[in-house]
Amino acid sequence: MSSIRTQRIAKLIKEELSQIFMLKVEGEVGDLITITSVKVTTDLKIARVYFSIFDKEGREETLARINNNKKKIRYELAQRVRNLR
C-alpha cells in the first residue's frame, strides 16, 4: 500500500517526465511518448516509469534512443524536482 507522499511524488515525476519528453527530448527521440504510470518505492529510492510509444513500427528504435538519452533525462528530472522544494 502506498502512502499519500509516494503517490504525490509519483504524480510529480509523471508530470515532469511528460514535460521533459514533450519539450526537451522530443527532437532526439522523435516519437509520441506517453507516460502511463509511475510507481515509487516506499523508501523513495526507486521509481519505475511505464510509458507507451505511439509509433508501432519504430518502437525498438525509440526505446534505444530513450536508453541512449537516459542520463540526460535523469539529470533534467533531478534538476526540475530539486527546484520544486
N, C-alpha and C positions, 0 to 999 in steps of 0.2 A: 504494500500500500504506500502510495507516495504522499508526501506532505504538501501542504499549500506552498511552502517555499520551493520545493523541487518542481512543482507544477509551474510556478511563476518563472523560474529560471529556464525551464524547458520552453515556455512560451516566448521568453525574451530571446533565447537562442534561435528559435524558429523564425521570429520576425527579423532579427538581424541577419541571419543567413539568407533569407529571402531577398533582403535589400542588397546584400553583397553579390548574390548571383545575378540580380537584376541590373545593378549598376556597374559593378567592377569586373566581374568575371565573365559576363555575357559575351563580350567580344572575343575572349580567349577560348571559351568553351563553345559558344555559337548556337546552342540549342536551348529550347524552352525547358527549364527545370523547375519542378515544384517540390518544395519541402513539405512532405506529407505529415511527418510527426517527429518529435524529438523525445527521447527517453533519457532521463538523468538519474544516475545512481543516488542513493540517499546521502552518501558522503560527498557528492558533487565533484568527484574526481573524473568520472567518465560520462560522456554524453554520446548516445547513439543517435545518428541522424538518418532518417529514412526519407528518400526522395524518389520522384518519378521523372523520367525523361520522355518528352513528347515524341521525339523522332524515333520510330521503331527501328529503322534501318541503321542509324548511326549510334545506337546505344553504347556499343562497345568502345567506339572511338571517343564518345563523350565521356564515358566513365574513365577512360585512360587519361583524357585531358584534365578531368577533375582530380585524379590521383597525382598528376604531374604538378598541379597548382595547389596541392594540399597545404603546403607550408604557407603560401601566400594567403589562402582562405583562413587558416587558423590564426595567422598574425592579425589579419584585418578584423576577425571576430573578437580576438582578445583586446584589441585597441578600442573597439566600439563598446564592449561590455565594461571594460575598465573605466571608460569615461562616463558611464552612467551612474557610478557610485555616488 
